[in-house]
Amino acid sequence: MGELIFRAMTSEDAAEVAALELKCFAMPWSREDFFREMRNELAEYIVGEIDGKIIAYAGAWVSLNQAEVMHVAVDESLRGQGVGTILFGEMIKAVKARGATAITLEVRPSNTAAIKLYENFGLKSVGRRKGYYLDNGEDALIMWNTKL
């Protein structure tokens, strides 16, 4: 296996990112969604790749001093190996470079691995959005770190 490299996502990555999204999420975004996101001036997305293949990505919208995480995904075959930790750390660096001093996201309460990852970066659960996930009606935990 080659070296893990992180870089800014480009519109040329949309199809490959959407394919990974489809494998990772119950309500996936499409290639067109990611392509449009690359034209969104608020969007900050990064990909992780090994040997030119995208194996992880993360994205957030940065407005004023706040970043709202939209996506964090790691290929299933590489989970539990620290890729998500490195990816989220790179995402935080990217949003801080754009002036973010706070970060927020929603996560399924059943996604304990993701919750632990976010807690390791100082995010705390501050509330719930009832029935947030349309695929199964699961609530979302609202997590914040206001001191990036």
Summary of the structure (lengths in Angstrom):
residues: 148
radius of gyration: 14.6
end to end distance: 32.9
largest distance: 42.2
contacts: 442
relative contact order: 0.15
helix: 32%
strand: 34%
